[in-house]
Each structure stands twice: as C-alpha cells, then as structure tokens.
C-alpha cells in the first residue's frame, strides 16, 4: 500500500484475483484470463498491472488448490475485505480508476454496514475530484472554451455519480 493506505497497482490485481475467487473456484489459467480481461477493459492493456503472480496467493495462504482449482482460503477472504476497504486515491488516474471499478465489482462481498461505508468513501472521493475540476474550470475555463466544455461534462458526470452514491447510503 501507499503511505496513505491506498492500493498499489499490484494490490488492485490481488483484489481482482481474490474477488473472483470469492465467487467460486477457478482454474489458474481461467483466473488469469478473467483478471486480464477485466483490467484490459477497465483501463486498457497494461503490463505493469499484470506483473504479480497468482501463484503468490497460494504461497501466502490466501488461496488453496483443490482438484486443479484455486479456491479462496479464509485468510484470502480477510484480505479481500481489507483490500475492499482501502481508501481511494485522488486525483483519479488509471490505477485509482481500476481500484474504484474493482471495489464496485466486488462490493457485494462486504456486509451491509461496510458497503455503506465504502459508498460514503466513494462519494467523498468523487466530491474531491469534482471540487478539483471545478477549481480548474474556474481558473482556466474563460480563457479556453474547449477546456471549459470538457470540464463541464466531467463535472456533470461526477455530480450524477455523487448523487447516486449519496442516495444509496
């Protein structure tokens, strides 16, 4: 983890692996394909994000092998909960976007109270991003209409997402 307790890109891959295993046993190759597919669609192909080995999960006791299938170990379920509860990093970049999408994908693995806490955390992170973009628009939008138009779209999208997450609390 980074010093602010947000996830490193390799931990995002770990979150994906543990989340998929929480939904059922998988063959090693199928799990790797599923992770690669999700990451590729979420943020585009990235060699940086595929560097960590699924084999480490077994070595660390987070996954076990049974009949040629990887299964989630109890320690893996605990690690998944911890990763899902890690704060989001702002401003949003490809890695933090991936972590957000993975949190949303596997949010249902948390109990109701922890889901609500994560929704509030996500709304706060989105609000911080919206404030940052609003300030950028305020300082530079008048001089650059194309930038202002782009930022208006981003700000409106963030407003809608914030409302959705705050309404779900």
C-alpha positions in Angstrom: 0.0 0.0 0.0 1.0 3.6 -0.5 1.6 5.7 2.7 -2.0 7.0 2.5 -3.2 3.3 2.7 -4.4 3.4 -0.9 -3.7 0.4 -3.1 -0.7 -0.1 -5.3 -1.4 -1.4 -8.8 -0.3 -4.9 -7.8 -2.8 -4.9 -4.9 -5.5 -4.0 -7.4 -4.6 -7.2 -9.3 -4.7 -9.1 -5.9 -8.1 -7.5 -5.2 -9.3 -8.8 -8.6 -8.0 -12.3 -8.0 -9.4 -12.6 -4.5 -12.7 -11.1 -5.6 -13.1 -13.6 -8.5 -12.1 -16.5 -6.2 -14.7 -15.4 -3.7 -17.3 -16.0 -6.4 -16.2 -19.6 -6.9 -13.2 -21.9 -7.6 -11.3 -21.3 -10.9 -8.5 -22.9 -12.8 -5.3 -20.9 -12.7 -5.4 -20.0 -16.4 -9.1 -19.1 -16.3 -8.5 -16.8 -13.3 -5.5 -15.1 -15.1 -7.7 -14.6 -18.2 -10.6 -13.2 -16.2 -8.3 -10.7 -14.4 -6.5 -9.7 -17.6 -9.9 -9.3 -19.4 -11.4 -7.1 -16.6 -8.2 -4.9 -16.3 -7.9 -4.6 -20.1 -11.5 -3.4 -20.4 -11.3 -1.1 -17.3 -8.1 0.7 -18.0 -6.6 -0.8 -21.2 -3.9 -3.4 -21.5 -1.1 -2.8 -19.1 2.0 -4.9 -18.5 2.5 -3.0 -15.2 -0.7 -4.4 -13.8 -0.1 -8.0 -14.8 3.2 -8.3 -13.1 2.1 -10.0 -9.9 1.7 -13.8 -9.9 -1.4 -15.6 -8.9 0.9 -18.2 -7.5 1.8 -15.8 -4.7 -1.8 -16.1 -3.4 -1.2 -19.8 -2.7 2.3 -19.2 -1.2 0.8 -16.6 1.2 -2.1 -18.8 2.2 -4.8 -16.7 0.6 -5.8 -19.3 -1.9 -5.6 -23.1 -2.0 -5.6 -25.7 -4.7 -8.2 -28.4 -4.7 -8.7 -30.7 -7.7 -6.8 -28.4 -10.0 -8.9 -25.4 -9.0 -7.9 -22.4 -7.0 -10.2 -21.7 -4.1 -10.3 -18.8 -1.7 -8.8 -19.6 1.7 -10.2 -18.0 4.9 -7.1 -15.7 5.0 -7.9 -14.7 1.4 -11.5 -13.7 2.4 -10.0 -11.5 5.2 -7.5 -10.0 2.7 -10.3 -9.3 0.2 -12.3 -7.4 2.9 -9.2 -5.4 3.8 -8.5 -4.5 0.2 -12.1 -3.5 -0.5 -12.0 -1.2 2.5 -8.8 0.6 1.4 -9.3 4.3 0.7 -9.4 5.6 -2.9 -6.5 7.7 -4.2 -7.3 11.1 -5.7 -7.0 12.5 -8.2 -8.3 9.8 -10.4 -5.8 8.1 -12.7 -5.8 4.7 -14.4 -4.8 2.8 -11.3 -7.3 4.5 -9.0 -10.0 4.1 -11.6 -9.2 0.4 -11.7 -9.4 0.2 -7.9 -12.8 2.0 -7.9 -14.2 -0.3 -10.6 -12.9 -3.4 -8.7 -14.5 -2.1 -5.5 -17.8 -1.7 -7.3 -17.4 -5.1 -8.9 -16.8 -6.9 -5.6 -18.7 -4.5 -3.1 -21.3 -7.2 -2.5 -18.8 -9.3 -0.7 -18.9 -6.8 2.3 -21.6 -6.8 4.9 -24.2 -4.0 4.6 -22.5 -1.6 7.1 -19.2 -1.9 5.3 -20.9 -1.5 1.9 -22.5 1.7 3.2 -19.1 3.0 4.5 -17.5 2.2 1.1 -20.3 4.1 -0.7 -19.7 7.1 1.5 -16.0 6.9 0.9 -16.5 6.7 -2.8 -18.9 9.7 -2.8 -16.3 11.7 -0.8 -13.6 10.8 -3.3 -15.8 11.8 -6.2 -16.7 15.0 -4.5 -13.0 15.8 -4.0 -12.4 15.1 -7.7 -15.3 17.3 -8.6 -14.0 20.2 -6.5 -10.6 19.9 -8.1 -12.0 20.0 -11.6 -14.4 22.9 -10.7 -11.4 24.9 -9.5 -9.5 24.1 -12.7 -12.5 25.3 -14.7 -12.9 28.4 -12.7 -9.2 29.4 -13.2 -8.8 28.4 -16.8 -12.2 27.9 -18.4 -12.7 31.5 -19.5 -9.5 31.5 -21.5 -10.1 28.1 -23.0 -13.7 27.4 -24.1 -12.9 23.8 -25.3 -11.4 23.0 -21.9 -14.4 24.6 -20.2 -16.8 22.4 -22.2 -14.8 19.3 -21.5 -14.6 20.0 -17.8 -18.4 20.9 -17.6 -19.1 17.3 -18.9 -16.7 15.7 -16.4 -18.2 17.8 -13.6 -21.7 16.9 -14.5 -20.9 13.2 -14.7 -19.3 13.4 -11.2 -22.3 15.2 -9.9 -24.6 12.4 -11.1 -22.4 9.8 -9.6 -22.1 11.6 -6.2 -25.9 11.9 -6.0 -26.2 8.2 -6.8 -23.8 7.1 -4.1 -25.2 9.5 -1.5 -28.7 8.4 -2.3 -27.7 4.7 -1.8 -26.4 5.4 1.7 
